[in-house]
Amino acid sequence: MNFYDIQQKTYHSPEAIARYLTYFNRIVICYAKQKMKIADIASVVNISLELVIKYLKIYEVYLEKGSDRLDMILNPAEFENLILPLKKNKVSI
């Protein structure tokens, strides 16, 4: 699924999709790399506990399956290249 597909299915803007990916990235880094508690992650990322749990369920599914996209999102350089055009709205999706 590419960004155009995501935009079409969710009716969300490129900026919103970039925001969701940024939340996902921050949550997973806090959880997997920093070993933070879920409640602390919600506080640090400034989103609800329930939303953190939903993002972590998605992470667990794709971690188990193995995903190139997950690897891309969790690699700082690749992640920035992935969302930068969305943030600047330079791509048409």
N, C-alpha and C positions, 0 to 999 in steps of 0.2 A: 504494500500500500504506500503510495507516495503522498506528498502534501496536498496535491490537487484532490486526490480521493478523500483525504481527511477533511478538507475544507467542504467538499460537496456533501459528505455524509453528516457533518456536524453543523454546517452553516456558520462556522466560526472564521474569523479573520486570520490572516497570517500572523498578526501580532499576538492574538490569543493562543494560537497553536504554539508559537515560540514560548509564550509564558508557561503553558502546560508542560512543555519539554524541559524548561528551566526548573520548574517545581520538581518534576520527576528526577532530574539530574541531582538537584540539591538533596532531595529526600534519600535517594539511594546512596549518595556519598556519605551522608550523615549516618545512615543505617549500616551499610556494608563496610565502609572504610573507617568511620569514626566510632562505630559500635554504640551509637547514642540510643537512648530509650525513645520509644515512639512519642510519648508526651513531650519530651524535650525537642524532638524534631519538629513537631507541630508548632511549638513556640518559636524556634529558630527560623523556620521557613515562613511563619506567620499565616498558617492555614489551619483548618480544623483537624482535630484528631481523626475523625472519620475519613476525611480526604487523604490523610497520610496513610491510613490503613488500606484504602482503595489503591493508591499508587503502589504500595508495597506488595499487594496481591498481584498486580500486573507485573511488577519486577520479578516476583517469585516464579510466575508462569513462564516468562521469557528466559529467566535464568536456567530453569529446568530444561527448556527446549533447546537452549543455545540459540543465540541470535546475533547476527552481524550488526543489526541496527542497535541492539542493546550495547554492544561493544563500542559502537560509534558514539552513542549518547554519553557513555561513561568515560570516554577519552577526551580530556580537556581541549586539546587542539582541534580534534575532529568535531567536537560538539560546538565549539565557537564558530567554525566554518559552516556547520549545519544550520545554526539559527541566525547568524548574522544577517543573511539576506532577508530572512523573515522579519527581523526586527526593523530593518531599514526599508522593508516593503519594496525591495528591488526585484523580486521575482514574482512572476504571475503564476499563481497556482490555481 
